[in-house]
Amino acid sequence: MQHGRTKLGILVGGGPAPGINSVIGAATIRAALEGVDVLGIRDGFEHLMEGDLDHVRPLSIDDVSRIHFRGGSCLGISRANPTKDPTLLDAVAGSLERLGITQLITIGGDDTAFSSMRLEERVRGRLQVVHVPKTIDNDLDLPPYIDTFGFQTARHRGVELVQSLMVDAETTSRWYFVVAMGRKAGHLALGIGKGAGATITVIPEEFEGTRLTLRTLVDILTGAIVKRLSRERRDGVAVLAEGLGLLLDSHELADLEHVERDEHGHVRLAEVDLGDVLKREVQKRLKSLGIKLTIVAHNIGYELRCTDPIPYDMEYCRDLGYCAAKFLLGGGNAAMVSMQGGRFVAVPFTTMLDAETGRTRIRTVDIASPRYAIARRFMIRVRRDDFDDLVILGAMAAAAGLSVDEFRRQFEYVVATEPPPLQL
């Protein structure tokens, strides 16, 4: 390869994740050592889509040699999507060509991966493209044992935050409803909840193939609170994946106050403050049972996205950045970079698409796995076998101020989606 004619571009799309700078730094160093010019492209595809070439800067080894310690992105980030219109893809391709960029590293989640795939198809060999998977949601289609970069750092910091809330909850005899990021999958919520030993964690995957109602979600949480009360504990922390809000029926939320609406008065599901809605509705449910309890809704996510990476993600991301650059310099193209069992594996773009949706595949939590089953076993929540144990059932009914039969009538339905017991 004639490296004197090679110019490598790097851009970041989607939302922030710890480790971005580690990828940028390692890729830049690897390319620069081969005599390749590196251009950092600001704000993802945004300016390229507009034909604006001013938001780029050369990257040297001196510029990036220590940036792997820091969170955030030295190149900024954006959710600009060039796949919405073929003319936007053409504009990106034209901008890259005018900049002299012949190779491109994109860093991002499933949406950025999809944009990279479509761009590579559009340029028909005029540009080599490789994608580095990034998301604290951990939902890209990689083997189950491989995390996306940034996930472990976000989980680590999230556990620290929840740990503090658990101490506060016990000290003040209250409950916290903690909503964690993860619109399409519950990996982060489960990782935080399980790592911290939260009282209960609820994720969207529990309800796959069923219709999730607000009443069900409210009764799952109310049941957990009542069961905790039956053990003379008035405190707890529930970790909830934000994607639960997207499963709710907007018509069911229409009668609620305090939910955001569009100009036509329709509920914006994507903007529903899930923690606040559940706090209010669970408090109403508890009041109907004669229970008065303080509940605090708390969202975590933005605190996790730009925190400094833990050593795991520093190393992991530097490996990914190095391999992305080396793969391109060796003639590689149209693939996602991954490290599997300590070895580089290129995942071809052509294998990443979901045949039904036409989008990149999403990895969700496997609720049939021992990992999830163990998490469920440690939660304080109403279980199927509680209704076979008259001592436990009686204690919960008494805590709710109900007869055993009435408690069964009101709450037994919430165990319908409970997975079968773990068999080892």
C-alpha positions as a printed NumPy array, in Angstrom:
array([[  0.   ,   0.   ,   0.   ],
       [  1.28 ,   3.459,  -0.83 ],
       [  0.931,   5.098,   2.554],
       [  1.989,   8.503,   1.221],
       [ -1.382,   8.715,  -0.546],
       [ -3.393,   7.488,   2.416],
       [ -5.382,   9.756,   4.703],
       [ -7.373,   8.322,   7.587],
       [-10.468,  10.021,   8.996],
       [-11.973,   9.326,  12.423],
       [-15.452,  10.37 ,  13.57 ],
       [-17.779,   9.591,  16.475],
       [-21.571,   9.227,  16.294],
       [-24.43 ,   8.5  ,  18.68 ],
       [-24.164,   9.115,  22.406],
       [-20.991,   9.324,  24.499],
       [-19.427,   6.278,  26.13 ],
       [-16.298,   5.946,  28.271],
       [-13.335,   4.872,  26.133],
       [-13.93 ,   6.903,  22.977],
       [-10.692,   8.817,  23.408],
       [ -8.814,   5.558,  23.935],
       [ -9.966,   4.353,  20.501],
       [ -9.108,   7.664,  18.849],
       [ -5.686,   7.765,  20.474],
       [ -4.669,   4.202,  19.632],
       [ -5.903,   4.407,  16.034],
       [ -4.088,   7.699,  15.485],
       [ -0.805,   6.406,  16.917],
       [ -0.957,   3.192,  14.897],
       [ -1.644,   5.062,  11.65 ],
       [  0.868,   7.852,  12.293],
       [  3.644,   5.355,  12.894],
       [  2.989,   4.101,   9.361],
       [  3.305,   7.604,   7.924],
       [ -0.435,   8.003,   7.424],
       [ -2.039,  11.413,   7.88 ],
       [ -4.927,  11.342,  10.352],
       [ -7.822,  13.782,  10.35 ],
       [-10.188,  14.05 ,  13.294],
       [-13.699,  14.932,  12.1  ],
       [-15.757,  16.983,  14.548],
       [-19.345,  16.116,  15.48 ],
       [-19.835,  12.849,  13.62 ],
       [-21.504,  13.082,  10.205],
       [-23.125,  16.45 ,  10.941],
       [-20.819,  18.822,   9.066],
       [-19.941,  16.313,   6.335],
       [-23.649,  16.105,   5.482],
       [-23.64 ,  19.866,   4.929],
       [-20.516,  19.84 ,   2.766],
       [-18.701,  21.767,   5.519],
       [-14.991,  20.888,   5.562],
       [-13.949,  23.321,   8.29 ],
       [-14.675,  21.112,  11.263],
       [-11.69 ,  18.806,  10.948],
       [ -8.234,  18.865,  12.487],
       [ -5.023,  16.92 ,  11.992],
       [ -4.212,  14.474,  14.766],
       [ -0.641,  13.686,  15.753],
       [  0.878,  11.301,  18.265],
       [  1.565,  14.224,  20.602],
       [ -2.08 ,  15.272,  20.382],
       [ -3.434,  11.909,  21.509],
       [ -0.757,  10.162,  23.563],
       [ -2.528,  10.728,  26.907],
       [ -6.173,  11.171,  25.977],
       [ -7.043,   7.567,  26.827],
       [ -7.294,   8.512,  30.505],
       [-10.182,  10.88 ,  29.889],
       [-13.89 ,  10.441,  29.266],
       [-15.88 ,  12.257,  26.606],
       [-14.761,  12.656,  23.009],
       [-12.012,  14.999,  21.877],
       [-13.783,  15.066,  18.487],
       [-17.23 ,  15.806,  19.866],
       [-20.176,  13.664,  18.86 ],
       [-23.581,  13.928,  17.182],
       [-26.593,  11.855,  16.184],
       [-26.695,  13.266,  12.655],
       [-28.028,  10.498,  10.389],
       [-27.02 ,  10.525,   6.709],
       [-29.158,   7.452,   5.903],
       [-32.373,   9.488,   5.987],
       [-31.771,  10.656,   2.415],
       [-29.451,   9.298,  -0.313],
       [-28.385,  12.883,  -1.08 ],
       [-27.023,  13.159,   2.448],
       [-24.944,  10.023,   1.949],
       [-23.654,  11.49 ,  -1.3  ],
       [-22.809,  14.716,   0.514],
       [-20.813,  12.788,   3.122],
       [-18.985,  10.846,   0.436],
       [-18.231,  14.052,  -1.461],
       [-16.961,  15.809,   1.658],
       [-14.65 ,  12.925,   2.517],
       [-13.336,  12.85 ,  -1.054],
       [-12.622,  16.594,  -1.013],
       [-10.752,  16.138,   2.257],
       [ -8.645,  13.456,   0.61 ],
       [ -9.786,  10.804,   3.078],
       [ -9.434,   7.293,   1.68 ],
       [-10.022,   5.372,   4.885],
       [-12.574,   6.027,   7.631],
       [-13.014,   4.786,  11.181],
       [-16.456,   5.376,  12.655],
       [-17.036,   4.958,  16.376],
       [-20.611,   4.497,  17.557],
       [-23.583,   2.303,  18.341],
       [-26.035,   0.484,  16.098],
       [-27.258,   3.639,  14.315],
       [-23.72 ,   4.778,  13.487],
       [-22.892,   1.245,  12.375],
       [-25.868,   1.339,  10.015],
       [-24.745,   4.718,   8.617],
       [-21.248,   3.321,   8.071],
       [-22.639,   0.318,   6.234],
       [-24.771,   2.458,   3.935],
       [-21.912,   4.873,   3.277],
       [-19.57 ,   2.041,   2.331],
       [-22.189,   0.659,  -0.066],
       [-22.724,   4.103,  -1.588],
       [-19.066,   4.86 ,  -2.357],
       [-18.564,   1.555,  -4.185],
       [-14.93 ,   0.953,  -3.271],
       [-13.722,   4.561,  -3.253],
       [-13.467,   4.533,   0.535],
       [-12.518,   1.869,   3.075],
       [-14.746,   1.928,   6.148],
       [-14.435,   0.158,   9.478],
       [-16.702,   0.569,  12.495],
       [-15.777,   0.362,  16.183],
       [-18.829,  -0.622,  18.295],
       [-19.57 ,   1.73 ,  21.188],
       [-22.536,   1.882,  23.541],
       [-23.057,   1.767,  27.274],
       [-26.317,  -0.049,  26.452],
       [-24.297,  -3.159,  25.47 ],
       [-26.873,  -3.987,  22.795],
       [-24.804,  -4.458,  19.637],
       [-24.957,  -7.91 ,  18.074],
       [-21.758,  -9.422,  19.457],
       [-21.331, -12.839,  21.096],
       [-22.903, -12.942,  24.584],
       [-19.557, -12.924,  26.393],
       [-18.304,  -9.73 ,  24.702],
       [-19.29 ,  -6.343,  26.067],
       [-19.413,  -3.202,  23.983],
       [-16.866,  -0.664,  25.062],
       [-17.948,   1.75 ,  27.754],
       [-20.454,  -0.694,  29.245],
       [-18.241,  -1.899,  32.078],
       [-17.269,   1.639,  33.072],
       [-20.9  ,   2.806,  32.994],
       [-21.922,  -0.234,  35.02 ],
       [-19.116,   0.387,  37.511],
       [-20.063,   4.033,  38.079],
       [-23.758,   3.14 ,  38.116],
       [-23.193,   0.586,  40.863],
       [-21.37 ,   3.23 ,  42.906],
       [-24.331,   5.613,  42.568],
       [-26.914,   2.956,  43.417],
       [-24.835,   1.791,  46.359],
       [-25.042,   5.319,  47.819],
       [-28.797,   5.432,  47.184],
       [-29.228,   2.075,  48.929],
       [-27.54 ,   3.445,  52.038],
       [-29.662,   6.599,  51.852],
       [-32.819,   4.538,  51.389],
       [-32.093,   2.453,  54.479],
       [-31.127,   5.521,  56.508],
       [-34.263,   7.481,  55.601],
       [-36.729,   4.573,  55.23 ],
       [-37.662,   5.368,  51.646],
       [-37.64 ,   3.791,  48.205],
       [-35.74 ,   4.954,  45.138],
       [-36.914,   4.219,  41.612],
       [-33.721,   4.458,  39.573],
       [-34.12 ,   4.604,  35.794],
       [-31.028,   3.505,  33.855],
       [-30.297,   4.043,  30.167],
       [-31.135,   1.311,  27.705],
       [-33.993,   1.962,  25.294],
       [-33.662,  -1.259,  23.348],
       [-32.203,  -3.643,  25.925],
       [-31.871,  -3.978,  29.691],
       [-28.176,  -4.888,  29.955],
       [-27.121,  -1.745,  31.823],
       [-30.032,  -1.791,  34.254],
       [-29.473,  -5.474,  34.991],
       [-25.71 ,  -5.029,  35.33 ],
       [-26.151,  -2.156,  37.78 ],
       [-28.969,  -3.809,  39.709],
       [-27.216,  -7.134,  40.021],
       [-23.829,  -5.61 ,  40.799],
       [-25.217,  -3.367,  43.527],
       [-27.649,  -5.935,  44.886],
       [-30.603,  -3.626,  44.319],
       [-33.923,  -4.738,  45.759],
       [-35.492,  -5.333,  42.342],
       [-34.533,  -4.759,  38.711],
       [-37.099,  -4.667,  35.913],
       [-36.113,  -4.823,  32.233],
       [-38.09 ,  -4.863,  28.951],
       [-37.02 ,  -8.387,  28.019],
       [-39.228,  -9.787,  30.791],
       [-42.273,  -8.87 ,  28.729],
       [-41.212, -10.046,  25.284],
       [-44.188, -11.499,  23.491],
       [-46.661, -10.007,  25.967],
       [-48.375,  -6.655,  26.33 ],
       [-46.944,  -4.595,  29.168],
       [-49.522,  -2.412,  30.873],
       [-48.857,   0.402,  33.296],
       [-50.939,  -1.459,  35.859],
       [-48.676,  -4.504,  35.592],
       [-45.537,  -2.455,  36.083],
       [-47.099,  -0.613,  39.005],
       [-48.207,  -3.864,  40.65 ],
       [-44.79 ,  -5.493,  40.194],
       [-43.225,  -2.594,  42.087],
       [-46.034,  -2.386,  44.627],
       [-45.718,  -6.13 ,  45.218],
       [-41.983,  -5.745,  45.847],
       [-42.625,  -2.939,  48.342],
       [-45.297,  -4.965,  50.136],
       [-43.083,  -8.049,  50.301],
       [-40.293,  -5.889,  51.729],
       [-42.735,  -4.448,  54.279],
       [-43.762,  -7.976,  55.267],
       [-40.133,  -8.369,  56.37 ],
       [-40.319,  -5.115,  58.342],
       [-38.248,  -3.104,  55.874],
       [-39.562,   0.214,  54.58 ],
       [-36.619,   0.851,  52.24 ],
       [-35.546,  -0.366,  48.844],
       [-34.11 ,   0.516,  45.466],
       [-35.707,  -0.522,  42.175],
       [-33.57 ,  -0.267,  39.041],
       [-35.643,   0.155,  35.883],
       [-34.511,   0.095,  32.252],
       [-35.756,   3.181,  30.402],
       [-36.947,   0.968,  27.546],
       [-39.897,  -0.107,  29.693],
       [-41.481,   3.25 ,  28.919],
       [-41.466,   2.497,  25.207],
       [-43.469,  -0.697,  25.777],
       [-46.339,   1.141,  27.439],
       [-49.438,   2.044,  25.466],
       [-49.664,   5.798,  24.874],
       [-53.471,   5.555,  25.202],
       [-53.024,   4.149,  28.696],
       [-50.884,   7.154,  29.631],
       [-53.237,   9.667,  28.027],
       [-55.24 ,  10.245,  31.199],
       [-52.178,  10.865,  33.328],
       [-51.006,  14.301,  34.288],
       [-47.355,  15.355,  34.205],
       [-46.466,  13.538,  30.946],
       [-45.032,  15.413,  27.982],
       [-47.24 ,  15.804,  24.913],
       [-46.789,  16.974,  21.337],
       [-48.587,  19.92 ,  19.749],
       [-51.619,  17.69 ,  19.14 ],
       [-51.857,  16.612,  22.769],
       [-50.502,  13.096,  22.132],
       [-48.192,  11.539,  24.693],
       [-44.528,  11.475,  23.622],
       [-43.606,   7.92 ,  24.633],
       [-39.908,   8.515,  24.022],
       [-40.005,  11.502,  26.384],
       [-42.032,   9.917,  29.188],
       [-40.352,  10.428,  32.564],
       [-40.731,   6.79 ,  33.52 ],
       [-39.464,   7.196,  37.065],
       [-41.805,  10.07 ,  37.834],
       [-44.843,   8.319,  36.292],
       [-44.186,   5.139,  38.27 ],
       [-43.505,   7.05 ,  41.479],
       [-46.883,   8.788,  41.267],
       [-48.83 ,   5.692,  40.231],
       [-47.219,   3.392,  42.8  ],
       [-47.881,   5.94 ,  45.54 ],
       [-51.554,   5.97 ,  44.48 ],
       [-51.616,   2.17 ,  44.556],
       [-50.02 ,   2.09 ,  48.012],
       [-52.477,   4.697,  49.271],
       [-55.346,   2.463,  48.144],
       [-53.839,  -0.216,  50.407],
       [-53.479,   2.193,  53.311],
       [-49.681,   2.352,  52.993],
       [-47.836,   5.653,  53.193],
       [-44.29 ,   5.547,  51.891],
       [-41.795,   8.015,  50.448],
       [-40.627,   7.22 ,  46.898],
       [-37.98 ,   9.211,  45.053],
       [-37.523,   8.906,  41.275],
       [-33.95 ,   9.263,  40.045],
       [-32.521,   8.961,  36.535],
       [-28.925,   7.911,  35.988],
       [-27.228,   7.804,  32.616],
       [-25.766,  11.153,  31.714],
       [-23.477,  10.821,  34.737],
       [-22.122,   7.583,  33.256],
       [-21.541,   8.49 ,  29.604],
       [-18.537,  10.814,  29.886],
       [-16.928,   9.565,  33.072],
       [-13.265,   8.557,  32.833],
       [-12.952,   4.933,  31.704],
       [-11.909,   2.261,  34.169],
       [ -8.682,   0.378,  33.257],
       [-10.688,  -2.431,  31.629],
       [-12.182,  -0.058,  29.063],
       [ -8.92 ,   1.869,  28.611],
       [ -7.142,  -1.315,  27.55 ],
       [-10.086,  -2.751,  25.617],
       [-10.621,   0.445,  23.645],
       [ -6.957,   0.903,  22.829],
       [ -6.962,  -2.647,  21.448],
       [-10.015,  -1.824,  19.326],
       [ -8.486,   1.415,  18.016],
       [ -5.194,  -0.279,  17.171],
       [ -6.94 ,  -3.118,  15.335],
       [ -9.249,  -0.743,  13.451],
       [ -6.288,   1.19 ,  12.042],
       [ -4.209,  -1.907,  11.3  ],
       [ -7.151,  -3.603,   9.587],
       [ -7.65 ,  -0.607,   7.275],
       [ -3.933,  -0.238,   6.558],
       [ -3.841,  -3.896,   5.608],
       [ -6.59 ,  -3.404,   3.037],
       [ -9.551,  -4.337,   5.229],
       [-12.974,  -2.835,   4.588],
       [-16.698,  -3.007,   5.388],
       [-16.478,  -4.602,   8.811],
       [-17.013,  -4.01 ,  12.496],
       [-14.015,  -4.426,  14.758],
       [-14.247,  -6.803,  17.703],
       [-11.965,  -8.503,  20.19 ],
       [-13.113, -12.034,  20.964],
       [-11.18 , -14.101,  23.477],
       [ -8.285, -11.667,  23.173],
       [ -8.153, -12.047,  19.389],
       [ -9.144,  -9.612,  16.657],
       [-12.247, -10.623,  14.721],
       [-13.633,  -8.564,  11.849],
       [-17.427,  -8.829,  11.646],
       [-18.461,  -8.162,   8.021],
       [-21.132,  -5.504,   7.545],
       [-23.121,  -7.951,   5.438],
       [-23.689, -10.221,   8.468],
       [-24.937,  -7.476,  10.793],
       [-28.322,  -6.703,   9.265],
       [-31.606,  -8.027,  10.61 ],
       [-33.522,  -9.471,   7.65 ],
       [-36.88 ,  -8.35 ,   9.069],
       [-36.06 ,  -4.77 ,  10.031],
       [-33.303,  -4.007,   7.534],
       [-31.383,  -2.443,  10.444],
       [-28.425,  -3.671,  12.453],
       [-29.379,  -6.473,  14.834],
       [-29.808,  -5.744,  18.521],
       [-28.624,  -7.979,  21.348],
       [-31.062,  -8.209,  24.227],
       [-30.776,  -9.802,  27.666],
       [-31.261, -13.567,  27.565],
       [-33.815, -14.087,  30.32 ],
       [-33.427, -17.873,  29.966],
       [-29.752, -17.629,  31.003],
       [-28.39 , -18.569,  34.444],
       [-27.036, -15.021,  34.764],
       [-30.548, -13.596,  34.645],
       [-32.082, -16.402,  36.712],
       [-29.593, -15.756,  39.507],
       [-30.394, -12.042,  39.386],
       [-34.107, -12.829,  39.765],
       [-33.437, -15.133,  42.704],
       [-31.746, -12.37 ,  44.677],
       [-34.506,  -9.806,  44.035],
       [-37.222,  -9.016,  46.546],
       [-40.282,  -9.331,  44.343],
       [-43.482, -11.34 ,  44.32 ],
       [-42.665, -14.821,  43.027],
       [-44.776, -17.68 ,  41.737],
       [-43.851, -19.955,  44.643],
       [-44.893, -17.255,  47.152],
       [-48.482, -18.23 ,  46.405],
       [-47.754, -21.828,  47.435],
       [-46.222, -20.822,  50.784],
       [-49.009, -19.859,  53.177],
       [-46.585, -18.224,  55.642],
       [-45.085, -15.883,  53.043],
       [-48.453, -15.305,  51.399],
       [-50.093, -14.499,  54.717],
       [-47.341, -12.064,  55.683],
       [-47.607, -10.209,  52.373],
       [-51.387, -10.056,  52.583],
       [-51.178,  -8.67 ,  56.119],
       [-48.622,  -6.032,  55.047],
       [-51.023,  -4.969,  52.287],
       [-54.   ,  -4.939,  54.631],
       [-55.757,  -7.576,  52.515],
       [-57.094, -11.057,  53.034],
       [-55.046, -13.867,  51.535],
       [-57.653, -14.463,  48.846],
       [-57.851, -10.764,  47.978],
       [-54.075, -10.426,  47.838],
       [-53.954, -13.403,  45.511],
       [-56.665, -11.888,  43.321],
       [-54.891,  -8.55 ,  43.043],
       [-51.267,  -9.631,  42.659],
       [-50.932, -13.225,  41.45 ],
       [-51.138, -12.176,  37.812],
       [-47.8  , -10.332,  37.994],
       [-45.874, -13.628,  38.055],
       [-47.246, -14.653,  34.642],
       [-44.001, -13.629,  32.904],
       [-41.696, -15.152,  35.523],
       [-39.118, -17.451,  33.864],
       [-38.916, -21.091,  34.98 ],
       [-36.609, -21.911,  37.928],
       [-32.897, -22.266,  37.224],
       [-31.764, -25.856,  36.72 ],
       [-28.036, -26.492,  37.099]])
